[in-house]
Amino acid sequence: MPGVILLSAGGTGGHLFPAEALATVLVRRGWTVHLATDHRVNDYARGFPAAAVHVVPSGTFTRSPVAFARAFAQLAGGYMKARRTIGTVRPAAVVGFGGYPTVPPLLAAARMGVPTLIHDQNAVLGRANKFLAPRVTAIATSFDRVRGAEMFVAKSIETGSPVRQSVLDVARAPFPPLRPGEPLRLLVFGGSQGARVMADLVPPAIAALPEGMRTRIAITQQCRAEDMDRVRAAYDGLGVRADLQPFFADMPARIAATHLVVSRSGASTVAELAVIGRPAIMIPLPGALDQDQKANAEVMARAGGGWMVEQRDMSPARLASDLADLLDHPDSLAAAAEAALRVGRPDAAEKLADVAEAVAQRKPFKEAAAA
């Protein structure tokens, strides 16, 4: 009879959403799921199917000596709390999804002899997972090649990146035809917290389009609260239809209804675009130490499922030119949508659940994933 599996994830949507997808499958299979995360859990895990949530202290290391010492102290406290939690919950396995809050539970589990599994959503192994990789039982990846994981091939398995049920509900919905004269539905967002660059970039790009093209675009855009008024005023002044909100609870359905997405390229975003099958102009977050968003976008772009443009190379004029070209060649959007689908892994949560169960039962996990 299944027992308890403890999932651990950093408290952002990018980490919690795939953990939630796995938890849903495990609960359906009869497992009891507990979640260990940080104080941000209430923002992104309201519907998480966990029997209990354990908030574990953690910190992020920076170059500041004072901040480094504070983070080390927080992680040490988190490690002790994680040991107590594991001793009480007695999980059959602990599964981590990246972020520094996963370090205390995974490290404690490994040292207590509890089987461990980490999943990395990106095409580059994250820093927390890189630290944990030599210490865990198994590593699951979203891509067949993950930079930084080369030395751990013997205990690695590609499962894809789990997506939430709300994404699976609209997976492979037919690409909406874009007929002459009909509006191109454009969806713009910058991740779970939005991105100011989209507010600075998209309205002037739309303004730069010829009027005949401009009036053919219907925009849905996620805006930060402080940017809302100026973005709305810009679109109103152009006579452009725009649905602006700080957060879209039904984002998967909106992705399915769109012809083109303009977005960042976080792991969850790329996974959802691929499973649903929608093309995107992806602008990776600049300045990231690991350049994980750039690596994710490159995977999709190489497959033909979208276009990657680094922020330093993107401008309103460049975006306007790209939009005009796609309006003139709508077949390019349909072809990119089909290519995106070929990258998608709608079975990722089931595959990862197979691996997690095998690890929990101390069985060969590669055979379980291949079954």
C-alpha positions, -999 to 999 in steps of 0.1 A, spaced: 0 0 0 14 34 -9 27 56 19 39 92 21 60 111 -4 74 145 6 76 170 -22 99 200 -18 99 231 -40 109 267 -40 79 290 -34 74 303 -70 51 292 -97 79 278 -118 88 253 -90 54 247 -74 34 241 -106 53 210 -117 53 198 -81 15 202 -80 12 183 -113 32 153 -98 12 155 -65 -21 152 -83 -9 120 -100 5 105 -68 -26 113 -48 -47 96 -76 -25 66 -73 -31 64 -35 -1 81 -21 -3 107 7 16 138 -3 32 164 20 48 196 8 79 213 21 85 249 8 91 284 19 68 313 31 57 322 -4 35 290 -6 2 309 -2 9 328 -34 11 298 -57 0 267 -39 -36 273 -28 -48 243 -47 -19 220 -39 -32 185 -30 -10 181 1 -21 165 33 1 190 51 24 219 42 57 223 61 74 258 58 111 252 60 135 282 65 159 288 36 181 316 22 196 326 -11 234 330 -13 248 363 -27 282 378 -29 276 400 2 294 384 32 267 395 56 239 381 33 259 349 28 262 344 65 225 350 70 216 326 43 239 299 57 222 303 91 188 301 76 196 270 57 212 254 88 179 261 107 160 247 78 181 216 78 173 209 114 136 215 109 137 193 78 152 164 98 124 168 124 98 169 97 112 138 80 114 120 113 77 127 120 63 122 85 85 92 77 83 96 39 91 67 15 109 93 -7 116 130 -9 113 147 -43 127 182 -50 119 206 -77 146 232 -74 152 264 -56 172 269 -24 142 259 -1 147 223 -15 182 220 -1 174 214 36 148 187 30 168 169 3 200 171 22 184 159 54 167 130 36 199 119 19 218 119 52 189 100 69 189 73 43 156 82 27 155 78 -11 157 111 -30 148 124 -64 152 158 -79 135 172 -110 149 201 -130 125 220 -153 152 239 -173 177 231 -200 204 241 -175 208 224 -141 198 249 -114 223 259 -87 204 242 -59 199 210 -80 236 211 -90 245 211 -53 221 183 -46 229 161 -77 258 142 -63 239 134 -31 205 122 -44 193 88 -56 180 99 -90 177 130 -113 147 136 -136 151 162 -164 127 180 -188 151 178 -218 173 151 -232 203 174 -228 207 195 -197 238 216 -193 255 208 -160 240 173 -157 265 155 -180 284 139 -152 252 124 -137 240 105 -167 240 71 -149 213 83 -125 194 107 -148 162 101 -167 143 124 -190 106 126 -181 96 160 -195 83 188 -174 49 181 -156 21 206 -163 -10 212 -143 -44 197 -151 -57 230 -163 -30 228 -190 -38 192 -199 -75 202 -202 -67 223 -232 -37 203 -245 -36 199 -283 -67 221 -288 -68 229 -325 -49 260 -335 -74 287 -342 -74 296 -379 -63 331 -389 -83 340 -419 -78 372 -440 -92 402 -422 -97 384 -389 -80 396 -357 -47 381 -347 -51 372 -310 -19 382 -292 -12 371 -256 16 390 -237 29 381 -203 62 380 -184 59 352 -160 40 347 -127 49 382 -115 47 400 -148 75 420 -165 79 457 -170 97 452 -202 65 440 -218 47 472 -208 76 492 -223 79 471 -255 45 460 -268 24 492 -269 50 512 -290 55 481 -312 17 481 -319 18 519 -325 46 513 -351 24 490 -372 5 503 -402 -30 512 -392 -45 484 -413 -25 458 -394 -29 475 -360 -66 473 -361 -63 435 -368 -47 428 -334 -66 419 -303 -43 419 -272 -45 401 -239 -17 414 -217 -6 408 -181 5 441 -166 20 450 -133 -4 472 -113 19 502 -115 20 499 -153 -17 493 -159 -29 529 -164 -2 539 -189 -6 507 -210 -43 510 -211 -40 546 -221 -16 537 -249 -39 510 -264 -70 532 -260 -52 560 -279 -45 536 -307 -80 522 -308 -67 487 -301 -87 461 -283 -69 450 -251 -78 429 -221 -53 440 -194 -51 423 -160 -24 419 -134 -29 381 -132 -48 356 -153 -61 326 -133 -71 309 -165 -38 314 -183 -38 279 -200 -72 285 -216 -60 319 -228 -29 304 -243 -51 279 -262 -72 307 -276 -44 327 -289 -25 328 -322 8 341 -308 24 346 -274 51 372 -265 67 361 -232 97 353 -211 109 317 -214 108 302 -179 105 265 -177 68 263 -169 60 288 -197 79 268 -223 64 235 -211 29 248 -212 33 264 -247 46 231 -260 19 209 -245 -8 232 -257 9 239 -290 12 276 -294 40 296 -310 58 323 -291 83 351 -295 104 344 -264 125 371 -247 147 354 -221 153 371 -188 187 388 -192 214 388 -166 206 353 -151 237 336 -139 227 302 -155 210 317 -186 184 290 -181 156 309 -199 178 314 -229 185 277 -230 148 269 -227 139 292 -255 167 278 -277 152 243 -274 118 256 -286 133 278 -313 155 249 -327 124 228 -330 106 255 -349 81 262 -322 89 298 -318 114 326 -320 140 335 -294 151 372 -293 174 383 -265 163 415 -247 193 435 -259 183 427 -295 146 434 -291 130 468 -296 95 481 -305 106 484 -341 119 448 -342 87 435 -326 66 455 -350 85 441 -380 81 405 -366 44 410 -361 39 425 -395 57 396 -411 35 370 -392 4 389 -402 15 387 -438 24 350 -435 -2 334 -411 9 299 -423 41 305 -403 21 306 -371 3 274 -378 35 256 -387 52 269 -355 22 257 -335 26 222 -349 63 223 -342 57 234 -306 34 204 -301 62 180 -311 83 193 -282 54 189 -257 52 161 -231 17 158 -218 26 125 -202 54 141 -181 36 140 -147 28 103 -152 63 95 -162 77 114 -132 53 96 -109 66 63 -123 101 73 -114 91 87 -80 73 54 -71 103 33 -82 126 55 -61 103 53 -31 101 15 -34 138 12 -40 134 -3 -74 152 5 -107 137 37 -118 149 38 -155 130 6 -162 99 21 -145 100 52 -167 104 31 -199 75 8 -191 
